[in-house]
Amino acid sequence: MLNLSVLLEDAARETPDRDAVVFGDLRLSYSFVDQVANQVANLLRARGIGPGDKVALSSPNLPYFPMVYFGALKAGAVVVPLNVLLKPREIAYHLADSEAKAFFCFDGTPQLPLGETGHAGFQNAPGCEHFFLLPANPAAAESPIEGAELFWAALTGQSGTFETERTEGTDTAVIIYTSGTTGQPKGAELTHGNLLMNAMVDDTLFARTLHDTSLVTLPLFHIFGQTCVMNVGFYRRGTLVMQPRFDAKEAVELMVKEKVTIFAGVPTMYWALLSDDTSAEDVAAIRENLRVAVSGGAALPMEVIKGVRDKFGMNVLEGYGLSETSPVCSFNRPDRPTKPGSIGLPVWGVEMKLVDDGWKEVEGEGPGEIAVRGHNVMKGYYNRPEATAEAVKDGWFRTGDVARRDEDGYYYIIDRSKDMIIRGGYNVYPRELEEVLMTHPDVSLAAVVGVPHPSHGEEVKAYVIRKPGAAVTEDELVAWGREQFANYKYPRIVEFRDELPMTATGKILKRELR
């Protein structure tokens, strides 16, 4: 038997009274979270939902997430986490495509009415039979949405004990939907073995203490936050401090108040922390407590790495992974030299290589597309055998990321293959340009994309956020870029913005910029 819910159950056995989850003034012990998860499992069983059935979950970083997540796993069901920014049409698509039978959805806020949006999507997914509303006010006696069953009312009378269903390591535990940059989103089936092994391997990547505290600001509906923060945190019997939506000032306050020892984020979060006017006292407190800073999701610009080191005295360790790989593939391991700008070496049990368009292995430095094989690679795309066959061959998964490799075997992401710009027959990798643009004294953040051009095919365009008080013009920045890059590379067009569009996970939405 191998069920991912052992992460919660084992922690509840060994440290029942320790804070598992902190949210505001709410502090919930491991024994309490496990008890509610057991009630969720009993509820699902009472509604005829069991092994292999799909249970959708839409919730920001709140105590509800682990309660429902592990409760569904205990029942042998498959968890389908949904992005909280989805619209009703998109929710209906995900519910239908995953064949979900139940949907747990947070009530939301006036600014983000998740409950109303979720229920509207649910009503257009006839195969989904049950809708449970996770109320913003746990004491609410009546549902604010007609036809929606309140979570706590549904749990009334359900036992706080449950004998976890027997599952195999090859059974699907979670279906994570990809961003859908090419066509409709696809559900990556991750098994109990995928996710448990990845959490256990991640645990070896940096030293433990008797009690670690992690700030949970990465969305738990995304695989990065789910595996690397929640699952690893529970495996370590750590405390998770929930932040539903990233805000740099609030993150600093929580890090100081809760003496956070581990922070995992995406590059834009680190950029925001550097941009925040943090007091000297708070910087000193963070420096004293923070042991580990991890970045993933996108390449971390060298200027940001230097900035975090200067401000917080912390080396940010970069790793690499995808939804389809549970997610971690490589990391700057503590037992080997750290190379800034690199995604490190493959983690234990995982192989990586570079391939060309025809799957032929690229020797030496490359560049080539990264392919991955190991215990972390998904079972496949749910109900999409053709898409699975296109992405996976002989156990190797094509990532779509272009990289080079140095003589020590360290990998360096050049760019997403889909983001590469072809200008006049020359390949231009946006990340290289973004790295250099951010060294300009007036540039705070930059994103480079290709835009249509009548003769060159594509032209290079940079979207730039200036530093406060900076007044650099488009002509000045174009002229500066001409001095930094080969003639075919430098951005001919610059557009200044106050902000850039981002996903809920903090990645810059280049398809919107295009």
Order of alpha helices (4+ residues) and beta strands (2+ residues): alpha-beta-beta-alpha-beta-alpha-beta-alpha-beta-alpha-beta-beta-alpha-beta-beta-alpha-beta-alpha-beta-alpha-beta-alpha-alpha-beta-alpha-beta-beta-beta-beta-beta-beta-alpha-beta-beta-beta-beta-beta-alpha-beta-beta-alpha-beta-alpha
